[in-house]
């Protein structure tokens, strides 16, 4: 698993909380969206199947679940 800086993870976590209709009950979806946006520069469209950085996704998810 690739390690990402705490500052990157913290800034992405803040960005996630600002997404429209953010909900902790759907945190997997929002972490996936942030990982997608970080890799591709845009939020995913409805049927977007481009790859994401799975390590980043898992670290974001772990950070939210630890809080």
C-alpha positions in Angstrom: 0.0 0.0 0.0 1.4 3.4 -1.0 1.6 5.9 1.8 0.2 9.3 1.2 1.0 12.4 3.2 -1.3 13.3 6.1 -1.7 16.8 4.6 -3.1 15.3 1.3 -5.4 12.9 3.2 -6.6 15.7 5.5 -7.3 18.1 2.5 -9.2 15.3 0.7 -11.2 14.5 3.8 -12.3 18.2 4.1 -13.2 18.2 0.4 -15.3 15.0 0.9 -17.3 16.7 3.6 -18.1 19.6 1.2 -19.5 17.3 -1.5 -23.2 17.8 -2.2 -25.4 15.5 -0.1 -22.4 14.2 1.9 -23.4 11.4 4.2 -21.4 9.2 6.6 -23.7 6.4 5.8 -22.4 6.4 2.2 -18.7 7.1 3.1 -17.5 4.4 0.7 -19.1 6.3 -2.2 -17.7 9.6 -1.2 -14.1 8.3 -0.6 -14.3 6.7 -4.1 -15.4 10.0 -5.6 -12.5 11.8 -4.0 -10.0 9.2 -5.2 -11.5 9.5 -8.7 -11.3 13.3 -8.6 -7.7 13.2 -7.3 -6.6 10.8 -10.1 -8.6 12.2 -13.1 -9.1 15.9 -12.1 -12.9 15.7 -12.3 -15.7 14.1 -10.3 -17.0 10.9 -11.8 -20.0 11.0 -14.1 -23.0 8.7 -13.4 -21.6 5.7 -15.3 -17.8 6.4 -15.0 -15.8 3.2 -14.8 -12.3 4.6 -15.0 -9.8 3.2 -12.5 -9.1 4.9 -9.2 -6.1 4.7 -6.9 -7.3 2.0 -4.6 -4.6 2.6 -2.0 -5.7 6.3 -1.7 -9.3 5.1 -1.5 -8.6 2.7 1.3 -6.5 5.2 3.2 -9.3 7.8 3.0 -11.8 5.2 4.1 -9.6 4.2 7.0 -9.2 7.8 8.1 -12.9 8.4 8.2 -13.7 5.2 10.0 -11.0 6.0 12.6 -12.8 9.2 13.6 
